[in-house]
Amino acid sequence: MPKDIAKPPKLGNDIITHPRSYKRGHQLGLHAHAQAQLLYVATGLVNVTTPIGRFLAPPQRAVWIPTNIEHSVDVITDIEMRSVYIEPSWLKRHTNYSKLNQVYLIEISALLRELILATHQQKASKEKINLLMTLALLELTGAEDASTFLPMPIDARAKKVAELMLGDIHSMKDFEQLCFEASTSSRTITRLFTKETKMSFREWRQRARIMNALELLENKKLSIKQVAMSLGFSSTASFAHAFKEVMGMTPTEF
């Protein structure tokens, strides 16, 4: 798919705030920006896909996307998105510039959340927005958090196994069956996942299941027990344990 350099509205400033509301199911196809983007969803849930993997961003997380990085956004629930776009010339003057050249997931602290929201105030001056984002970018590099990032393997065999697993939301297929369907050996996939994702397949699969759980938990009609059962966990307790291992909190706390 060709690259589309998306251009947010120009306000004559180095920092552009771009509030948007989207309905569940909306898709922002593969594109890139001439500016760096801080993508934050104040309410709801989005899935951001980049060349290195998938980032699931609930209100507790945000995604930092450097200049000209291709990405797509899938809106999982109705959302209120508060994006900030930053011109490269301004970014280069920032103390943390050298640490902001890769895509990563950010844990949103109370301070960082308020800084982002404050930049979107209608009467915020250019000077105020510059000061707010200067502080916000200092916070960013200390808030990196990969808990809802799912790295995708590059090798075609491992990628096939990953895609098969992601399509098996109920976790009905075991590791050996997934490898068989991908026409490869479990030994090969074990080696490739460790090398290319820095995770064992078991760890990768567990994270994928919890990321699916986040999507299901956003559906208020499903209880925690129903989510656990739909993802193939043997009990609510085992689901809660796995959830806390990945997210650092229980499903109820989330």
C-alpha positions in Angstrom: 0.0 0.0 0.0 1.5 3.4 -0.9 2.5 5.8 1.8 0.1 8.6 2.5 1.7 11.6 4.2 -1.3 12.8 6.2 -1.3 16.5 7.0 -3.1 17.7 10.1 -4.5 21.3 10.0 -1.8 24.0 9.9 -2.2 26.6 12.6 1.0 28.4 11.9 2.6 26.9 15.0 5.4 24.3 15.6 2.9 22.3 17.8 -0.5 21.4 16.5 -3.3 20.0 18.7 -5.9 17.9 16.9 -8.9 16.7 19.0 -11.1 14.1 17.2 -14.1 11.9 18.0 -14.5 8.6 16.2 -17.1 5.9 16.4 -16.3 2.2 17.0 -15.2 0.5 13.9 -13.7 3.5 12.2 -10.3 2.9 10.5 -7.5 5.3 9.7 -5.6 3.4 7.0 -1.9 3.2 6.5 -0.4 6.7 6.5 2.4 8.8 7.9 2.9 12.3 9.1 5.5 14.9 8.3 5.4 15.7 12.1 6.0 13.5 15.1 2.7 12.5 16.8 1.7 11.9 20.4 -1.4 9.8 20.0 -3.6 9.8 23.2 -7.1 8.5 23.6 -8.8 10.2 26.6 -11.7 7.7 26.5 -12.1 4.5 24.6 -9.6 2.1 23.0 -7.6 2.1 19.8 -5.2 -0.4 18.1 -2.2 1.3 16.4 -0.3 -0.9 13.9 3.3 0.0 12.9 6.0 -1.9 11.0 7.3 -3.3 14.3 4.0 -4.5 15.8 0.7 -3.6 17.4 0.1 -1.1 20.1 -3.1 -1.2 22.1 -3.8 2.1 23.6 -6.5 2.5 26.4 -6.6 5.8 28.3 -3.8 4.5 30.6 -1.4 4.4 27.6 -0.4 6.6 24.6 1.7 6.0 21.5 4.7 8.1 20.4 5.1 8.0 16.6 8.2 9.8 15.1 8.2 11.6 11.8 7.3 9.7 8.7 6.6 6.3 10.4 3.8 4.4 8.6 1.0 3.4 10.9 -2.7 2.6 10.9 -5.3 3.1 13.6 -8.3 0.8 14.3 -11.0 2.3 16.6 -12.1 -0.5 18.9 -14.7 1.6 20.8 -16.1 5.1 20.6 -13.2 7.3 21.4 -12.2 10.9 22.2 -8.7 11.2 20.7 -6.3 14.0 21.6 -3.3 14.0 19.3 -0.4 16.4 19.4 1.7 16.9 16.2 5.2 18.4 16.6 7.3 19.9 13.8 10.8 18.3 13.4 12.5 21.7 13.7 10.9 22.3 17.1 11.6 18.7 18.3 15.3 18.9 17.4 15.7 21.7 20.0 14.3 19.6 22.8 16.6 18.1 25.4 15.2 14.6 24.9 15.4 14.7 21.0 17.8 11.8 20.8 15.4 9.5 22.7 12.4 10.3 20.6 13.4 8.7 17.3 11.5 5.4 17.7 7.9 4.3 18.2 7.0 3.3 21.7 4.2 3.0 24.1 3.9 5.4 27.0 2.3 4.9 30.4 0.1 7.9 31.1 0.7 9.4 34.6 -1.8 11.9 36.1 0.7 14.7 35.3 1.2 13.6 31.6 -2.5 13.3 31.1 -3.2 16.8 32.4 -0.3 18.2 30.2 -1.8 16.7 27.1 -5.3 17.8 27.8 -4.1 21.3 28.7 -2.6 21.7 25.3 -6.1 21.2 23.8 -7.7 24.1 25.7 -9.2 26.5 23.2 -7.6 29.6 24.7 -4.2 28.1 25.2 -1.5 30.5 23.9 1.4 29.4 21.7 3.8 30.1 24.5 1.7 28.0 27.0 1.5 25.1 24.5 5.3 25.2 24.0 5.9 25.1 27.7 3.4 22.3 28.3 4.9 20.1 25.5 8.5 20.8 26.7 7.5 19.3 30.1 5.4 16.5 28.5 8.3 15.4 26.3 10.6 15.2 29.4 8.0 12.9 30.9 7.6 10.7 27.9 11.0 9.1 27.8 10.7 8.1 31.5 7.2 6.6 30.9 8.0 3.9 28.3 5.9 0.8 28.9 5.6 -2.2 26.5 2.8 -4.0 28.4 0.3 -3.5 25.6 2.8 -3.7 22.7 2.7 -6.9 20.7 5.9 -7.2 18.6 5.4 -9.0 15.3 8.0 -11.4 14.0 9.5 -10.7 10.6 10.3 -14.2 9.4 7.4 -15.5 7.2 7.1 -18.8 9.1 6.9 -17.1 12.5 4.6 -14.4 11.2 2.2 -17.0 9.9 2.1 -18.7 13.3 1.4 -15.3 14.9 -1.4 -14.5 12.5 -3.0 -18.0 13.1 -2.8 -17.4 16.8 -4.4 -13.9 16.6 -7.2 -15.4 14.6 -7.8 -18.0 17.3 -9.4 -15.8 19.9 -10.7 -18.7 22.0 -7.2 -20.2 22.2 -8.5 -23.6 21.0 -5.3 -24.5 19.1 -2.1 -25.6 20.9 1.4 -24.6 19.9 2.1 -27.7 17.9 -1.1 -27.4 15.9 -0.3 -23.8 15.0 3.2 -24.8 13.8 1.7 -27.7 11.8 -0.8 -25.4 10.1 2.1 -23.0 9.3 4.1 -25.9 7.8 7.0 -25.4 10.1 8.5 -27.0 13.2 7.9 -26.0 16.8 11.6 -25.8 17.4 12.1 -23.3 14.5 9.2 -21.1 15.8 10.5 -21.2 19.3 13.9 -20.0 18.1 12.4 -17.3 15.8 10.1 -15.9 18.4 12.9 -15.5 20.9 15.2 -13.9 18.4 12.7 -11.6 16.7 10.2 -10.6 19.4 12.6 -10.9 22.5 9.8 -13.0 24.0 9.1 -16.7 24.2 6.0 -17.8 22.2 4.2 -18.5 25.5 4.9 -15.0 26.7 3.9 -13.5 23.3 0.7 -15.5 23.3 -0.2 -14.5 26.8 0.2 -10.9 26.0 -1.9 -11.2 22.8 -4.7 -12.8 24.9 -4.6 -10.0 27.5 -4.7 -7.4 24.7 -7.8 -9.2 23.4 -9.1 -9.1 26.9 -8.8 -5.3 27.0 -10.9 -5.1 23.9 -13.5 -7.4 25.4 -13.6 -5.6 28.7 -14.4 -2.4 26.9 -17.7 -4.1 25.9 -19.7 -3.3 29.1 -22.0 -6.2 28.4 -19.4 -8.8 29.2 -18.4 -9.7 32.8 -14.8 -10.5 33.8 -15.8 -14.2 34.0 -17.3 -14.1 30.5 -14.1 -12.5 29.1 -12.0 -15.1 30.8 -14.0 -18.0 29.4 -14.1 -16.5 25.9 -10.3 -16.3 25.8 -9.9 -19.9 26.9 -8.7 -19.4 30.5 -9.5 -22.2 32.9 -10.9 -19.9 35.6 -11.5 -16.3 36.5 -8.6 -16.5 38.9 -6.1 -17.7 36.3 -7.3 -14.9 34.0 -6.8 -12.3 36.7 -3.3 -13.6 37.5 -2.3 -13.4 33.8 -3.9 -10.0 33.4 -2.0 -8.6 36.4 1.3 -10.1 35.1 0.9 -8.1 31.9 -0.9 -5.0 33.0 0.3 -4.6 36.6 -3.3 -4.4 37.8 -6.3 -6.7 38.1 -9.1 -6.7 35.5 -11.4 -5.1 38.2 -8.8 -2.3 38.8 -8.5 -1.7 35.0 
